[in-house]
Amino acid sequence: MANSSGSLYMGFDLSTQQLKGICVNSDLKLHYEAKVDFDEDMSKYGIQKGVLTNPAEGEVFAPPAMWLEAVNLVLDRLHDQGLDFSKVKGMSGAGMQHGTVFWSADAEHLLNNLDSSKTLVEQMEPGSKGERKGAFAHPMSPNWQDASTQKQCDAFDARMGDAHMLAEVTGSKAHHRFSGPQIMRYRTKYPSHYEQTARISLVSSFLASVFLGNIAPIDISDVTGMNLWHIDKGAYHEDLLELAAGGKDKVAELKKKLGGTPESGGDAFGTISKYFMQRYGFPSDCQIIPFTGDNPSTILALPLRPNDAMVSLGTSTTFLMSTQTWQPDPAYHFMNHPTTAGLYMFMLCYKNGGLAREQIRDKLNSNGDKSWDRFNDTAVSTPPVSQTSASDDMRLGLYFPRPEIVPNLRDGQWRYAYNAKNGDLKELSNDFTPDDARNIVESQMLSLRLRAASLVRSEKELATSKHLPPQPRRVYLVGGGSANPAIAKICGEVLGSVEGVFKLDIGGNACALGSAYKAVWGCERKQGQTFEDLIGGRWDEDKFVKKVADGYKEGVFETYDEAVKGFDKMEKLVLKHEGERQGTLTGGRVFMPEDGHGADSQSGKAESAK
Ligand code: XUL
């Protein structure tokens, strides 16, 4: 299709706390953006930070009815800004990964026959006493922060042999939040609701379904966040389905509930439903391009090349790369790339991030001041790993205000001195010192460097044409912490990205932008044209990204090479000590709950200097 000027494309991001809607043109420029904040706008649902919880069972969930209400509201807000929906030729969207929505047998009919004079929620979740009516067989959607499925996770790992084998097959070991274990628990906790569930969507395909007016397929990338998809075969894994469904004879029924997953991330599911044409004036040919998970969508916010990395510095930390290398491991995730067959998305998801840095900032300020000035000044004036000379010990630490899963460790802080010459580790007093400002950022970046090491390759330094040690080509920062120059500087020094550290400077939010770009690609690509090619061709580097820090620095990078070894050793030692401690406390099996975590990619207040 030709690059039709005047066309607009929408992208949505349905995250834990907000629904964002944005609009770009064919040249990828941002024109409109609006959001609905659940705590602010939807407090009547009783949610906090977008969710409801049942701490006794580790459950975290949210009502899809609230999201329906948010869809109307975000479109109303875009309309109030002057968005002419009749120009919208296509849309795509993203949803927080892993969450499931359980549709009733009436859902499809309801979605198909909506009265445009009424809101979505009044027609699809009319409220019921006793028997459920409306579009949902179950009123809640388990959230990615849910931690109620340890038993089911054990069963999933065991079904393939162990966590390594499950990761080998599905790209990830069993995780509490992943949809397979969640569906298994739902079936046993709410058998009648499971029975009444005609279809199961992920959060992304739920949102796509609303716009499509039919239950939309789960997309090729988000399907790999379920622990159910055999990545190599490109199909659901029968044994894992059997486990989730509760028997061989139940597999076909679960398959039907899940529906098919098309191979292409770019072929439209269909056109927008009549409801949105009549109520908002969308054109009848507005294409619904597959909606995907928030992390896969985030990597589409720019033409990310192999060996480029994205680091999302929100409440949690996420590291994303697009790669051809298939190297699964229980410590991280491999997922199908959302647009390009043969590519994978490598993802590291930490639970800790912004909060850990804020704690150190608050210790440094000590007067309740929330400014980052002192933290930043201290961080950049402290030498790498607190070494004033190469013979000094390196100061390393772990800072986890919340239980972490990379590695699987309780909340707490640990500080060590590492002697790089003889490999000795000495535990330090666990009290705060100002060096922590640098050491905490180093700690977070060293963990990324350690785990991404085998995926990055050697780059040639442009100026000298010299081959450098393996490292990312570029690091792109997104999320609240990306506004902080000290974090960007240390990130560049530790990860050593040869071209430096960059920040998206296009406005909007990376995840919603990725979706809008996916819609542009889905609608305007020529036969066989890849996402990278189309978006790369329209990408205005000077306007869309800003270099915020240098990367590779000879000498510093090599110092961190030594530090990574010490960091790895320190983590293993702490894990061993904690294992022993737990063992003596419980007298038996060591169980470290894998609490919720992840990249609600744009969350976290901006860690700017002011
Ligand atoms: C990823 C994850 C989170 C959610 C919410 O595995 O659980 O990043 O996608 O953002």
Boltz pocket constraint, residues with backbone or C-beta under 6 A from the ligand:
constraints:
  - pocket:
      binder: B
      contacts: [[A, 15], [A, 95], [A, 96], [A, 97], [A, 98], [A, 144], [A, 177], [A, 293], [A, 294], [A, 295], [A, 318], [A, 349], [A, 597], [A, 598], [A, 599], [A, 600], [A, 601]]
      max_distance: 6.0
